[in-house]
Amino acid sequence: MFSSLLYFVVIAITMAFAFTPTTFVAIVTGYYFGWLGLPGMVVAYALASVIGYEPGPTA
C-alpha cells in the first residue's frame, strides 16, 4: 500500500517537471497495476497539474 502511494507521488512530481512522458507513465502503470491503477493515475495527473501550474504575473 505504501509503495504504491509512493509510486504515484513520485510519478506526479516527475510528470509535473516533465522528466517522464505521461504516456510512458500510463503504460507502465497499466502494466503493473492494471485497472486498479486508474484512480491513482487520475490523482497523480491532478497533482502533477497543481505542482506544475505556475501563475502568470498579477496585474
SVG drawing of the C-alpha trace seen along z (x, -y; Angstrom):
<svg xmlns="http://www.w3.org/2000/svg" viewBox="-10 -45 23 51">
<polyline fill="none" stroke="black" stroke-width="0.4" points="0.0,0.0 2.7,-2.5 4.8,-1.6 2.0,-2.2 1.2,-5.6 4.9,-6.5 4.9,-5.4 2.0,-7.8 3.5,-10.7 6.9,-10.2 5.3,-10.0 3.2,-13.1 6.4,-15.0 8.3,-13.6 5.3,-14.4 5.0,-17.9 8.6,-18.8 8.4,-16.9 11.0,-14.3 8.8,-11.4 6.3,-11.5 2.7,-11.0 2.1,-8.2 5.0,-6.2 3.8,-6.6 0.3,-5.4 1.7,-2.4 3.9,-1.4 1.1,-1.9 -1.3,0.1 1.1,2.9 1.9,3.2 -1.4,2.2 -4.0,2.9 -7.3,1.2 -6.6,0.8 -4.0,-1.9 -6.6,-4.1 -7.7,-6.0 -4.1,-6.6 -3.3,-7.9 -6.2,-10.3 -5.0,-11.7 -1.3,-11.7 -2.3,-13.7 -4.2,-16.2 -1.3,-16.5 1.1,-17.0 -1.1,-19.8 -1.2,-21.5 2.6,-21.2 3.4,-22.3 0.9,-25.2 2.8,-28.5 0.5,-31.5 1.4,-34.4 2.3,-37.9 -0.5,-39.6 -1.7,-42.9"/>
</svg>
